[in-house]
Structure formats: structure tokens, C-alpha cells
Amino acid sequence: MIDVYLYSGFLGSGKTSLLLNSIAQLKAAGKKPAVLMNEFGELPVDSDSVSASGDVPLKELLSGCICCTGSEKTEAQLQALLEDYEGIDVILIETTGAAHPVEALDAVYSPLFADRLQVKGIVTVADAPRWLNREELSPRIHSLMLEQIRHAHIIALNKSDLVTDSQLATISMELANLNTSAPIVQTVKGKLDFSFIEKTLSAEKSAQQPIISGKNLPLSSKVILFLNPVKKEDVESWTASLPDTVYRMKGYIPIEGVKNPMLFQYAYGMVNWMPEYVKMPERLVVIGEGIEQIEWID
Ligand SMILES: Nc1nc2c(ncn2[C@@H]2O[C@H](COP(=O)(O)OP(=O)(O)OP(=O)(O)O)[C@@H](O)[C@H]2O)c(=O)[nH]1
């Protein structure tokens, strides 16, 4: 299994600094990290700095964010990364500043490599001065920032050199109120011990929950297997019965009378089915909060 870490956070908060820092530490520890990053706009500025840092395999998503360019593109990039480079043991993914964590997680997690990748969790970089001035942000961007904090498994309170100690204390308290389970670490230029990230995110793992597990973590995901062909209507009524903390589902479901498992997508209460022309693995990925108990019963 290759460990996958998502770095989320506001535009300019210090994600790239954290990423470069983590890469340096991983390489020093003899690991082989790979990076998937994406940028708004056409200029892959950040990837230059990563490439300059050495021979780290890098795939980049140009023209847009990890969510709005479609998860298929991310899947393709991940697939290429896995095919082109051997021996990768850690993948770091910098989600764009505008990606909602659920969408970023969704884009990364594909039923295609559920058995090869283990998504460890989300490190959110919070920008200390930006947080103090958050009221200036548009409501949409403001709420995105709150969501990134709320869904983090670790919060790096970055640019702590640009605020006073008492401001730092206030910000830490405000962040802790939004997310009671994630540890908050004050950082400068994204300097954070990678072994801390590793240790914090490896707590309470189990084989059945290959992404993020643990009762105290805000977001988790689960793989559901379909052993026998089922009826579409049954899947849809099962979907309707699920709690509304299920944010997203996608996968391939074998349907009675249909040759190949169909692509099933669920988001924001909407279900979508698409035929597949090749036989894809029969499994469904569910992403949400408190979803450990969800099961499909034949
Ligand atoms: N003073 C100070 N500046 C910082 C710190 N961390 C990052 N910066 C600066 O902030 C700017 C943005 O840092 P990046 O690491 O590129 O941030 P990012 O989140 O990857 O930015 P985007 O890719 O635009 O989302 C750079 O000019 C950094 O040098 C910090 O802790 N303190």
C-alpha cells in the first residue's frame, strides 16, 4: 500500500512550503515520495519549485482545480504516476486552494486503486494573518476556509511569525472550536515534522477502512463490495435511506441483466448511472462522516 496525504488550505497559505519541507524530510529518511499538484491558471509555478528540489516524480493537473477538472483527470494522473514510477511509497497531494476537502478526497480516491493506495488524511494549512482578516473574504470563500479547517485531521497554523502571541492564542482557540479532534501545530514557512504527521494519521487503522478511520476523525470513507448483481431500484432506495452525512459515493455496481458493472455516482442527493464498456472492479467508495456502520446487504 502506498500512503497518500492530502495538503489542503487557502490560496497562498503555505501548502507548497509544507510540501517541499515534507519531501525533503521523506527523502532524508530514505523514502521515495511522489507529488500530485494542481494550480489555478496555466502556469505551473509550484511544480517548478518541486522539480528543482530533486528527482521527485511529479504529475500535475493544469487548468483548474482538483475538483472542477473532474476526478477522472486526477484518477488518470494517479494511474500514470503509479505506472511510470516504481517503488513510490508516499504520495503527497497538494489540493488547490479552492478545493473543498470532500471533493479533493473524492477525486483522489478511486475504486480503481482502492487496493493500492491508503489515504492517510488531510493536513490543512491555515494562514494566521488571513484568518484574522477573514471577514473581508467573500461569503463563499469564507465558508470554504471554514470547511477546510473543519475537515482537517491536522491543522498547521502557518505564518505564525506574522501575528502576535496573543493573536496566535486566540486563533488557536477559534480553530479548536471549529475542529475539536485535529491537533493544531503552529508553523513558520510550513516547517512541520513529517514524522508527526505520519504518527498522528496512522492511529487506529483497520484493514476494512483503507482510507481514514478512527472514531474521532471528521471525514472517513469506506469501500463496499457487491458480490452479486443487484437491481438499480434497490441501490437507489438504499441510497435514499442513508444518513445525510454521506457526501459522496462512486464506484462500479453489477446490475442484473447488464453486461458490465455500471458506473454509479452520488453527490448532493443526486444519483447518476453510466454504462461501462469494460469490466471495472465491483466496488463502491462511500465518503462522509460517521459512515462506519453503512453496509450493503444482499
Ligand atoms: N512570513 C511568512 N511567509 C510565509 C510563510 N509560509 C509561506 N510564506 C510565504 O507565503 C507565500 C505563499 O506560500 P506557498 O507555500 O507558495 O503557499 P501555497 O499555499 O502553496 O500557495 P498557492 O499555491 O498559491 O495556494 C510565499 O511567498 C511564501 O514564502 C510563513 O510561515 N511566514
The ligand as a Tripos MOL2 file, in Angstrom:
@<TRIPOS>MOLECULE
LIG
   32    34     1     0     0
SMALL
NO_CHARGES

@<TRIPOS>ATOM
      1 N1          6.2000   35.2780    6.6580 N.pl3     1 LIG1
      2 C1          5.8500   34.0690    6.2410 C.ar      1 LIG1
      3 N2          5.6680   33.8530    4.9280 N.ar      1 LIG1
      4 C2          5.3130   32.6040    4.5260 C.ar      1 LIG1
      5 C3          5.1460   31.5510    5.4590 C.ar      1 LIG1
      6 N3          4.7860   30.4470    4.7790 N.ar      1 LIG1
      7 C4          4.7440   30.7850    3.4830 C.ar      1 LIG1
      8 N4          5.0550   32.0870    3.3120 N.ar      1 LIG1
      9 C5          5.0950   32.8290    2.0480 C.3       1 LIG1
     10 O1          3.7710   32.8870    1.5470 O.3       1 LIG1
     11 C6          3.7570   32.7330    0.1360 C.3       1 LIG1
     12 C7          2.8750   31.5660   -0.2670 C.3       1 LIG1
     13 O2          3.4620   30.3600    0.1800 O.3       1 LIG1
     14 P1          3.2260   28.9630   -0.5570 P.3       1 LIG1
     15 O3          3.9260   27.9210    0.2120 O.co2     1 LIG1
     16 O4          3.5340   29.0990   -2.0090 O.co2     1 LIG1
     17 O5          1.6650   28.8590   -0.3620 O.3       1 LIG1
     18 P2          0.5900   27.9820   -1.1450 P.3       1 LIG1
     19 O6         -0.4990   27.7120   -0.1910 O.co2     1 LIG1
     20 O7          1.2370   26.8090   -1.8020 O.co2     1 LIG1
     21 O8          0.1070   28.9680   -2.2550 O.3       1 LIG1
     22 P3         -0.8430   28.6200   -3.5040 P.3       1 LIG1
     23 O9         -0.1180   27.5690   -4.2910 O.co2     1 LIG1
     24 O10        -0.9530   29.9400   -4.1830 O.co2     1 LIG1
     25 O11        -2.1280   28.1680   -2.9420 O.co2     1 LIG1
     26 C8          5.2070   32.5910   -0.2900 C.3       1 LIG1
     27 O12         5.6720   33.8370   -0.6790 O.3       1 LIG1
     28 C9          5.9060   32.1150    0.9760 C.3       1 LIG1
     29 O13         7.2470   32.4880    1.0120 O.3       1 LIG1
     30 C10         5.3480   31.8250    6.8590 C.ar      1 LIG1
     31 O14         5.1970   30.9890    7.7410 O.2       1 LIG1
     32 N5          5.6860   33.1010    7.1740 N.ar      1 LIG1
@<TRIPOS>BOND
     1     1     2 1
     2     2     3 ar
     3     2    32 ar
     4     3     4 ar
     5     4     5 ar
     6     4     8 ar
     7     5     6 ar
     8     5    30 ar
     9     6     7 ar
    10     7     8 ar
    11     8     9 1
    12     9    10 1
    13     9    28 1
    14    10    11 1
    15    11    12 1
    16    11    26 1
    17    12    13 1
    18    13    14 1
    19    14    15 2
    20    14    16 1
    21    14    17 1
    22    17    18 1
    23    18    19 2
    24    18    20 1
    25    18    21 1
    26    21    22 1
    27    22    23 2
    28    22    24 1
    29    22    25 1
    30    26    27 1
    31    26    28 1
    32    28    29 1
    33    30    31 2
    34    30    32 ar
@<TRIPOS>SUBSTRUCTURE
     1 LIG1         1 GROUP 0 **** ****
